[in-house]
Amino acid sequence: MNLEEYKEKFTEDDAPGWLAIDEVVEKLYPDQKPKHWAATPHYAVGGSDPIDGISFYEVERNGERYYHFVTYGFSNLYYDEESVGEDFSKFGFELTFRLKPFHLDEDGPTWVFHLIQNIARYVFKSGKWFEPGHYMPANGPIRLKSDTKITGIAFALDPELGEIDTPHGHLQFLQMYGITDAELSALKESGSTAEALLENAKQINPLLLTDLERIS
């Protein structure tokens, strides 16, 4: 899309990047309106949460139930003529997360919102981004106030959302996958990326659902 086409299709009140994310996610979940957490006030006007919004879907497939989270904010969401035709939309990714229900989350998995916003603060302050195969420690259980053995996160291309081209450039949907302290230590010792670990996990868990009850 060139600038002339962009100006013909969108107005300054539109959010072309947001619409591009909606389009691909709605194809995956055409019959479901997601729950949505919005950052208030927005980061651009002094808020502390860099990600403008996080939607999540309740999914049940093949007898398995999980939540699927999608972020809005690591990429360029709003009308921006200067970003038309860029190689990458802002940081070039949005995060996703597939999570199995956890017994302590009686009021919903609200902790995920705080986890993602903490990751976003690191990205926005450091200017560093994530790619498939990257991983990071959570410096403790990813779900606070629990005894989960999941203490790190590896990043993989979302197996269903993949990657798209938006009016502001390319973006990948990077899925967070919770890894144990033992897996995290092994990655640090080997000095390798998490690609082999993720491929191995996909053999029995193709959608890379994070299970806070997993111990190995």
C-alpha positions in Angstrom: 0.0 0.0 0.0 1.4 3.4 -1.0 0.7 6.7 0.7 -2.0 7.7 -1.8 -3.9 4.5 -1.3 -3.5 4.8 2.5 -5.0 8.3 2.5 -7.9 7.2 0.4 -8.7 4.2 2.6 -8.1 5.7 6.1 -8.8 8.9 8.0 -6.9 10.4 10.9 -9.6 8.9 13.2 -8.8 5.3 12.0 -6.5 2.8 13.6 -5.1 0.9 10.6 -2.7 -1.3 12.6 -5.4 -2.2 15.1 -7.8 -3.1 12.2 -5.1 -5.3 10.6 -4.8 -7.3 13.9 -8.5 -7.6 14.3 -8.9 -8.9 10.8 -6.6 -11.9 11.2 -7.8 -12.7 14.8 -11.5 -12.5 13.8 -10.8 -15.1 11.0 -9.7 -17.5 13.7 -12.6 -16.7 16.1 -15.4 -15.4 13.9 -18.2 -16.2 16.3 -16.7 -14.8 19.5 -16.4 -11.3 20.9 -13.3 -11.2 23.1 -12.9 -9.8 26.6 -10.7 -6.8 26.4 -8.4 -5.0 28.9 -7.7 -1.4 28.0 -4.8 0.7 29.4 -6.1 3.9 31.0 -4.8 6.4 30.6 -2.9 5.6 27.5 0.9 5.4 27.7 1.2 8.3 25.1 -0.6 10.6 27.5 1.3 9.7 30.7 -0.1 6.2 31.5 2.2 3.6 33.0 1.1 0.7 30.8 2.7 0.7 27.3 0.3 -1.7 25.7 -3.0 0.0 24.8 -5.1 -3.2 25.0 -5.1 -7.0 25.5 -7.9 -9.1 24.2 -8.5 -12.7 25.2 -10.6 -15.5 23.9 -12.0 -18.5 25.7 -11.4 -21.5 23.5 -12.5 -25.1 23.7 -11.1 -27.5 21.1 -10.8 -31.3 21.1 -12.0 -31.4 24.7 -9.3 -29.0 25.8 -10.1 -25.5 27.3 -7.7 -22.6 27.2 -7.4 -18.8 26.9 -5.8 -17.1 24.0 -4.5 -13.6 24.6 -3.5 -11.0 21.9 -1.8 -7.7 22.5 -2.3 -4.3 20.8 0.6 -1.9 21.1 4.0 -3.4 20.2 3.1 -2.5 16.6 2.0 0.8 15.2 -1.8 0.9 15.7 -2.9 4.4 14.7 -3.1 6.6 11.6 0.5 7.5 10.7 1.4 8.6 7.2 5.1 8.5 8.0 5.0 4.8 8.7 3.3 3.7 5.5 5.5 1.2 3.6 8.0 0.7 6.5 9.7 -2.7 6.7 8.4 -3.4 10.2 5.4 -2.0 12.2 7.1 -0.3 15.2 8.8 -3.3 17.1 7.5 -5.7 14.4 5.5 -8.0 16.7 2.5 -8.4 18.9 2.5 -11.0 21.8 0.1 -13.8 22.1 -0.3 -16.4 24.9 -2.3 -19.6 25.2 -3.0 -20.5 28.8 -4.7 -23.5 30.4 -7.1 -22.5 33.2 -5.4 -22.5 36.7 -7.2 -23.3 39.9 -6.2 -20.0 41.6 -7.7 -17.9 38.8 -11.2 -18.0 40.1 -11.7 -14.3 39.1 -10.0 -14.8 35.8 -6.4 -14.7 34.7 -5.9 -11.0 35.4 -2.2 -11.6 36.3 -1.5 -12.1 32.6 -2.3 -8.4 32.0 0.4 -7.4 34.5 2.9 -9.9 33.1 2.5 -8.6 29.6 2.7 -5.0 30.6 5.9 -5.7 32.5 7.4 -7.3 29.4 6.3 -4.2 27.4 8.0 -1.8 29.8 11.2 -3.7 29.2 10.8 -3.5 25.4 9.8 0.2 25.4 12.5 1.3 27.7 15.3 -0.8 26.2 14.3 -0.6 22.6 15.0 -4.3 22.3 12.5 -6.7 20.7 11.8 -10.4 20.6 12.0 -12.9 17.8 11.1 -16.6 17.6 13.6 -18.7 19.7 14.3 -15.9 22.2 13.6 -16.5 25.8 13.7 -14.6 29.1 13.6 -15.3 32.8 10.6 -14.0 34.8 12.7 -13.7 38.0 10.3 -15.9 39.8 7.0 -17.7 39.0 5.3 -16.1 36.1 2.1 -16.3 38.1 2.8 -14.5 41.4 1.4 -15.9 44.6 1.6 -19.5 43.3 4.0 -22.4 43.5 4.1 -22.9 39.7 7.4 -24.2 38.4 7.0 -22.0 35.3 9.6 -19.2 35.8 10.6 -18.2 32.2 9.1 -17.5 28.8 10.2 -18.6 25.4 8.9 -17.0 22.2 7.6 -18.8 19.1 5.7 -17.8 16.1 2.0 -18.2 16.9 1.1 -21.5 15.2 -2.3 -20.1 14.0 -1.9 -16.4 13.6 1.6 -16.4 12.1 2.7 -13.1 10.6 1.0 -10.4 8.5 1.8 -7.3 6.5 0.0 -4.2 7.8 -0.2 -0.7 6.3 2.6 0.2 8.7 4.9 -2.8 7.9 5.4 -6.4 8.8 4.6 -7.9 12.1 4.8 -11.3 13.7 2.5 -12.7 16.3 4.9 -14.0 18.9 3.5 -16.5 21.3 4.8 -16.7 24.8 5.3 -20.2 26.2 6.0 -20.8 29.8 9.2 -22.8 30.6 10.3 -24.3 33.9 13.3 -23.3 35.9 15.2 -26.4 34.8 14.5 -25.7 31.2 15.6 -22.1 31.7 18.9 -23.2 33.4 19.6 -25.7 30.5 19.2 -22.9 27.9 21.5 -20.6 29.8 24.1 -23.3 30.2 24.0 -24.3 26.5 24.0 -20.8 25.2 21.5 -21.8 22.6 18.2 -20.3 21.6 14.9 -21.9 22.6 14.1 -23.2 19.1 14.9 -26.9 19.9 13.0 -26.8 23.2 10.0 -25.3 21.4 10.1 -27.8 18.6 10.2 -30.6 21.1 7.3 -29.2 23.1 5.2 -29.0 19.9 5.4 -32.8 19.4 2.9 -33.3 22.2 1.6 -29.7 22.6 1.3 -28.3 19.0 -0.4 -25.1 20.1 2.2 -24.5 22.8 -0.4 -24.1 25.6 1.2 -22.9 28.9 0.2 -25.1 31.8 1.1 -23.7 35.2 0.8 -27.2 36.7 3.6 -28.5 34.4 6.7 -29.5 36.3 8.9 -31.0 33.5 
